Every structure is written in structure tokens, then in C-alpha cells.
Amino acid sequence: MQRRILPLSEQDTSGLLQALARVPDPRDAGSRIHPLPGLLAIAIAAVVSGSSRVVGTVKWAADLPDAAWDRLGATRDVFTVARRVPDDSTLSRVLTGIDAGALDAAVCRRLLSRAVLTGAGRRVIAVDGKTLRGSAESGATSGDDRGDALGS
């Protein structure tokens, strides 16, 4: 019996957004269209999904299903409810301006809160959608079962 990796739930994304809200926003308060936690969540999800460049991240975000877009805390226009996809210059400026230590601490705190204690007393988490060999519950086999991180 293989364990199935479940998609990122509303509770998971809510917890991630709460953790990312602790990262100080380097932008002027008056020039913010996109909330920082949403921008960072999009960037993290895009990187986990294979994007390695800002332009690719923006394209990836534009192709997200509506449910995933909303779960990631992304911006919609107040009047038209249309998506407000950040452009590559906005995302690049934000990513180069944030406090890397604060982002690292926020992501690490979130990952540690989601880690599972194994029978051997080790904390493990499948960040890339794979199950760590030997971390499965007794009787289950660890596999290479990939799940869609956003459940789209």
C-alpha cells in the first residue's frame, strides 16, 4: 500500500501565508498593489514546481487555476475581480529587496511545524512531493508518488 501525497490544502496555504507575513516588506506602503505574503507564496510554489527564473514564475502564476490563485493569497482587482498578476520587474524588485534571513526563518519555521516525527525519533517532511525512504508508517511502503502541490 503506497501512501498518497495530498495536495496543499487551504489550511496549509493559510499557515504558509501567516508565516510569510512575518517577513518585513521592503516596499513603500503607498506603492503596494500585491501583498508580500502572496508574492512570496507564488514565488515559493513556482520554484517548488520547477521555475528557476522570475519571468518563468510570472508565466507560471498567470496559468494557475483560480482556486490555487486565491489560496496563494494573490491579488485580484477590487472592481473587476480579475487577477492582478505581478510583472517580472515587480517580482524581481521584491525578491531582491527582502530580508533573506527573515524569509529563511519564516519558511524554516513553517516546514518544521509540518514535519512528522518518525518512529526513530527523526523529524521528516517531504518538501518535493516524495516520501523519505524509511519514514512511512509501519506497513506502508515509501514511494516516489508525486502529488500536485497546489491540488490544481
C-alpha positions as CSV (number, residue, x, y, z in Angstrom):
1,M,0.0,0.0,0.0
2,Q,1.6,3.3,-1.1
3,R,1.0,6.5,0.8
4,R,-0.6,9.2,-1.3
5,I,0.9,12.7,-1.1
6,L,-2.1,15.0,-0.6
7,P,-2.4,18.4,-2.3
8,L,-1.6,21.6,-0.4
9,S,-4.8,22.4,1.5
10,E,-6.4,25.7,2.4
11,Q,-5.0,25.1,6.0
12,D,-1.5,24.5,4.6
13,T,-1.6,27.7,2.5
14,S,-3.1,29.7,5.3
15,G,-0.3,28.6,7.6
16,L,2.3,29.4,4.9
17,L,0.8,32.9,4.3
18,Q,0.8,33.5,8.1
19,A,4.5,32.5,8.3
20,L,5.4,34.7,5.3
21,A,3.5,37.7,6.9
22,R,6.4,37.8,9.4
23,V,8.9,38.8,6.6
24,P,9.3,42.6,6.6
25,D,8.1,44.3,3.4
26,P,10.9,46.5,1.9
27,R,8.4,48.5,-0.3
28,D,6.9,51.9,0.4
29,A,3.5,51.4,1.9
30,G,1.9,53.6,-0.8
31,S,3.2,51.6,-3.7
32,R,2.0,48.2,-2.7
33,I,-0.5,46.5,-5.0
34,H,0.4,42.9,-4.2
35,P,0.6,41.8,-0.6
36,L,4.1,40.5,0.2
37,P,2.9,37.1,1.6
38,G,1.1,36.4,-1.6
39,L,4.0,37.4,-3.8
40,L,6.4,35.2,-1.7
41,A,3.9,32.3,-1.7
42,I,3.7,32.4,-5.5
43,A,7.5,32.5,-5.8
44,I,7.9,29.6,-3.5
45,A,5.2,27.5,-5.2
46,A,6.7,28.3,-8.6
47,V,10.2,27.3,-7.5
48,V,8.9,24.1,-6.0
49,S,7.1,23.4,-9.3
50,G,10.3,23.9,-11.3
51,S,10.5,27.6,-12.2
52,S,14.0,29.0,-11.9
53,R,13.6,32.5,-13.3
54,V,11.4,35.4,-12.5
55,V,9.9,35.5,-15.9
56,G,9.0,31.8,-15.7
57,T,7.5,32.4,-12.2
58,V,5.2,35.2,-13.6
59,K,4.1,32.9,-16.5
60,W,3.6,30.0,-14.1
61,A,1.4,32.3,-11.8
62,A,-0.6,33.5,-14.8
63,D,-1.5,29.9,-15.6
64,L,-2.7,28.9,-12.1
65,P,-6.3,27.7,-11.7
66,D,-8.5,30.2,-9.9
67,A,-8.7,28.1,-6.7
68,A,-4.9,27.9,-6.4
69,W,-4.5,31.6,-7.2
70,D,-6.8,32.5,-4.4
71,R,-5.3,30.0,-1.9
72,L,-1.9,31.6,-2.5
73,G,-3.1,35.0,-1.4
74,A,-2.6,36.5,-4.8
75,T,-4.2,39.9,-5.7
76,R,-7.5,40.4,-7.6
77,D,-8.8,43.8,-8.9
78,V,-11.3,45.2,-6.4
79,F,-13.8,46.2,-9.1
80,T,-13.4,43.6,-11.8
81,V,-12.3,40.7,-9.6
82,A,-9.7,39.9,-12.4
83,R,-6.4,38.6,-11.4
84,R,-3.6,41.1,-10.9
85,V,-0.6,39.1,-12.0
86,P,2.6,40.8,-10.9
87,D,5.0,41.7,-13.7
88,D,8.6,40.4,-13.7
89,S,10.1,43.7,-12.6
90,T,7.8,43.9,-9.6
91,L,8.6,40.3,-8.5
92,S,12.3,40.8,-9.1
93,R,12.4,44.0,-7.1
94,V,10.6,42.4,-4.2
95,L,12.7,39.3,-4.2
96,T,15.9,41.2,-4.3
97,G,14.8,43.6,-1.6
98,I,13.5,41.3,1.1
99,D,15.5,40.3,4.1
100,A,16.8,36.8,3.1
101,G,17.3,35.8,6.7
102,A,13.7,36.7,7.7
103,L,12.4,34.7,4.7
104,D,14.6,31.7,5.5
105,A,13.5,31.8,9.2
106,A,9.8,32.0,8.1
107,V,10.0,29.1,5.7
108,C,12.0,27.0,8.1
109,R,9.5,27.6,10.9
110,R,6.7,26.6,8.7
111,L,8.4,23.5,7.4
112,L,9.4,22.4,11.0
113,S,5.8,22.9,12.1
114,R,4.7,20.5,9.3
115,A,7.4,17.9,10.0
116,V,6.3,14.4,11.2
117,L,8.1,12.7,14.0
118,T,9.0,9.1,12.9
119,G,9.3,6.0,15.0
120,A,13.1,6.5,15.0
121,G,12.6,10.0,16.6
122,R,13.6,11.9,13.4
123,R,11.6,14.8,12.1
124,V,10.9,14.4,8.3
125,I,9.0,16.3,5.7
126,A,8.5,15.6,2.0
127,V,9.2,19.0,0.6
128,D,9.4,17.9,-3.0
129,G,6.4,15.6,-3.0
130,K,8.5,12.4,-2.4
131,T,8.3,10.3,0.7
132,L,11.6,9.9,2.5
133,R,12.6,6.2,2.4
134,G,12.0,4.7,5.9
135,S,9.7,7.5,7.1
136,A,6.5,5.7,6.1
137,E,4.2,4.4,8.8
138,S,4.6,0.7,9.7
139,G,3.2,-1.5,7.0
140,A,3.2,1.2,4.3
141,T,5.8,1.4,1.6
142,S,7.6,4.6,0.8
143,G,7.4,5.5,-2.8
144,D,8.1,8.1,-5.4
145,D,4.4,9.1,-5.5
146,R,4.3,12.7,-6.6
147,G,1.3,14.9,-5.8
148,D,0.3,18.2,-7.3
149,A,1.4,20.7,-4.6
150,L,-1.5,23.0,-5.3
151,G,-4.1,20.4,-6.0
152,S,-4.9,22.0,-9.3
